Amino acid sequence: MIMQSKDIIIVGAGPTGLMMANQLTRFGVDYIILDQKSGPPDHYSLSTA
Ligand SMILES: Cc1cc2nc3c(=O)[nH]c(=O)nc-3n(C[C@H](O)[C@H](O)[C@H](O)COP(=O)(O)OP(=O)(O)OC[C@H]3O[C@@H](n4cnc5c(N)ncnc54)[C@H](O)[C@@H]3O)c2cc1C
C-alpha cells in the first residue's frame, strides 16, 4: 500500500466536491478526492444544448 500525505480529503466527486477541488487548486492546497463509485451517478447526463 502506497501512503500519501494530503492536507485535505474531499469525500464525494459530485459537483460540490469538484467545486471544492477547483477552489483548493486555485489556492495551492494539497488534496485528494475519494468517491465510493468509479463513475458518475446514473442521474448525471451530458447536454449538447
Ligand atoms: C434523478 C435526478 C435528476 C437530476 N437532474 C438534474 C438536472 O437536470 N439538473 C441539475 O442541475 N441538477 C439535477 N439534479 C440534482 C443534482 O444531481 C444535484 O444537485 C447534485 O448532483 C448535487 O451535487 P453534490 O456534489 O452535492 O452531490 P452528489 O452529486 O450526490 O455527489 C455526491 C458524491 O459523493 C459520493 N459519496 C456519497 N457518500 C460517500 C461516501 N460515504 N464515501 C465516498 N463517496 C461518497 C457519491 O458517490 C457521489 O459521487 C438531479 C438529481 C437527481 C437525483
The ligand as an SDF file (V2000), in Angstrom:
LIG
                    3D

 53 58  0  0  0  0  0  0  0  0999 V2000
  -32.7820   11.9380  -10.7210 C   0  0  0  0  0  0  0  0  0  0  0  0
  -32.0740   13.2700  -10.5640 C   0  0  0  0  0  0  0  0  0  0  0  0
  -32.0240   14.1510  -11.6400 C   0  0  0  0  0  0  0  0  0  0  0  0
  -31.3850   15.3940  -11.5310 C   0  0  0  0  0  0  0  0  0  0  0  0
  -31.3630   16.2310  -12.6060 N   0  0  0  0  0  0  0  0  0  0  0  0
  -30.7420   17.4210  -12.5130 C   0  0  0  0  0  0  0  0  0  0  0  0
  -30.6690   18.3040  -13.6470 C   0  0  0  0  0  0  0  0  0  0  0  0
  -31.1910   18.0030  -14.7240 O   0  0  0  0  0  0  0  0  0  0  0  0
  -30.0270   19.4900  -13.4980 N   0  0  0  0  0  0  0  0  0  0  0  0
  -29.4380   19.8580  -12.3140 C   0  0  0  0  0  0  0  0  0  0  0  0
  -28.8910   20.9520  -12.2400 O   0  0  0  0  0  0  0  0  0  0  0  0
  -29.4800   19.0360  -11.2320 N   0  0  0  0  0  0  0  0  0  0  0  0
  -30.1170   17.8410  -11.2970 C   0  0  0  0  0  0  0  0  0  0  0  0
  -30.1720   17.0180  -10.1990 N   0  0  0  0  0  0  0  0  0  0  0  0
  -29.5690   17.4760   -8.9620 C   0  0  0  0  0  0  0  0  0  0  0  0
  -28.0670   17.2890   -8.9800 C   0  0  0  0  0  0  0  0  0  0  0  0
  -27.7450   15.9580   -9.3580 O   0  0  0  0  0  0  0  0  0  0  0  0
  -27.5770   17.5720   -7.5600 C   0  0  0  0  0  0  0  0  0  0  0  0
  -27.9610   18.8580   -7.1560 O   0  0  0  0  0  0  0  0  0  0  0  0
  -26.0570   17.4860   -7.4960 C   0  0  0  0  0  0  0  0  0  0  0  0
  -25.5990   16.2440   -8.0260 O   0  0  0  0  0  0  0  0  0  0  0  0
  -25.6090   17.6100   -6.0340 C   0  0  0  0  0  0  0  0  0  0  0  0
  -24.1940   17.5580   -6.0390 O   0  0  0  0  0  0  0  0  0  0  0  0
  -23.4180   17.0430   -4.7750 P   0  0  0  0  0  0  0  0  0  0  0  0
  -21.9540   17.0720   -5.1490 O   0  0  0  0  0  0  0  0  0  0  0  0
  -23.8180   17.8020   -3.5610 O   0  0  0  0  0  0  0  0  0  0  0  0
  -23.9250   15.5490   -4.5160 O   0  0  0  0  0  0  0  0  0  0  0  0
  -23.8210   14.2820   -5.4910 P   0  0  0  0  0  0  0  0  0  0  0  0
  -23.8900   14.6630   -6.9270 O   0  0  0  0  0  0  0  0  0  0  0  0
  -24.8370   13.3210   -4.9420 O   0  0  0  0  0  0  0  0  0  0  0  0
  -22.3570   13.7280   -5.2370 O   0  0  0  0  0  0  0  0  0  0  0  0
  -22.0100   13.0840   -4.0360 C   0  0  0  0  0  0  0  0  0  0  0  0
  -20.8720   12.1120   -4.3480 C   0  0  0  0  0  0  0  0  0  0  0  0
  -20.4000   11.6070   -3.1000 O   0  0  0  0  0  0  0  0  0  0  0  0
  -20.2340   10.2180   -3.2210 C   0  0  0  0  0  0  0  0  0  0  0  0
  -20.3980    9.6670   -1.8790 N   0  0  0  0  0  0  0  0  0  0  0  0
  -21.5030    9.7130   -1.1060 C   0  0  0  0  0  0  0  0  0  0  0  0
  -21.2780    9.1370    0.0680 N   0  0  0  0  0  0  0  0  0  0  0  0
  -19.9880    8.7110    0.0390 C   0  0  0  0  0  0  0  0  0  0  0  0
  -19.1640    8.0320    0.9710 C   0  0  0  0  0  0  0  0  0  0  0  0
  -19.6160    7.6760    2.1870 N   0  0  0  0  0  0  0  0  0  0  0  0
  -17.8940    7.7430    0.6290 N   0  0  0  0  0  0  0  0  0  0  0  0
  -17.4170    8.0900   -0.5970 C   0  0  0  0  0  0  0  0  0  0  0  0
  -18.1370    8.7480   -1.5240 N   0  0  0  0  0  0  0  0  0  0  0  0
  -19.4170    9.0480   -1.2030 C   0  0  0  0  0  0  0  0  0  0  0  0
  -21.2760    9.7370   -4.2160 C   0  0  0  0  0  0  0  0  0  0  0  0
  -20.8810    8.5360   -4.8630 O   0  0  0  0  0  0  0  0  0  0  0  0
  -21.3210   10.9270   -5.1920 C   0  0  0  0  0  0  0  0  0  0  0  0
  -20.4320   10.7590   -6.2880 O   0  0  0  0  0  0  0  0  0  0  0  0
  -30.7780   15.7690  -10.2880 C   0  0  0  0  0  0  0  0  0  0  0  0
  -30.8190   14.8690   -9.2080 C   0  0  0  0  0  0  0  0  0  0  0  0
  -31.4470   13.6410   -9.3340 C   0  0  0  0  0  0  0  0  0  0  0  0
  -31.4700   12.6730   -8.1440 C   0  0  0  0  0  0  0  0  0  0  0  0
  1  2  1  0
  2  3  1  0
  2 52  2  0
  3  4  2  0
  4  5  1  0
  4 50  1  0
  5  6  2  0
  6  7  1  0
  6 13  1  0
  7  8  2  0
  7  9  1  0
  9 10  1  0
 10 11  2  0
 10 12  1  0
 12 13  2  0
 13 14  1  0
 14 15  1  0
 14 50  1  0
 15 16  1  0
 16 17  1  0
 16 18  1  0
 18 19  1  0
 18 20  1  0
 20 21  1  0
 20 22  1  0
 22 23  1  0
 23 24  1  0
 24 25  2  0
 24 26  1  0
 24 27  1  0
 27 28  1  0
 28 29  2  0
 28 30  1  0
 28 31  1  0
 31 32  1  0
 32 33  1  0
 33 34  1  0
 33 48  1  0
 34 35  1  0
 35 36  1  0
 35 46  1  0
 36 37  1  0
 36 45  1  0
 37 38  2  0
 38 39  1  0
 39 40  1  0
 39 45  2  0
 40 41  1  0
 40 42  2  0
 42 43  1  0
 43 44  2  0
 44 45  1  0
 46 47  1  0
 46 48  1  0
 48 49  1  0
 50 51  2  0
 51 52  1  0
 52 53  1  0
M  END
$$$$
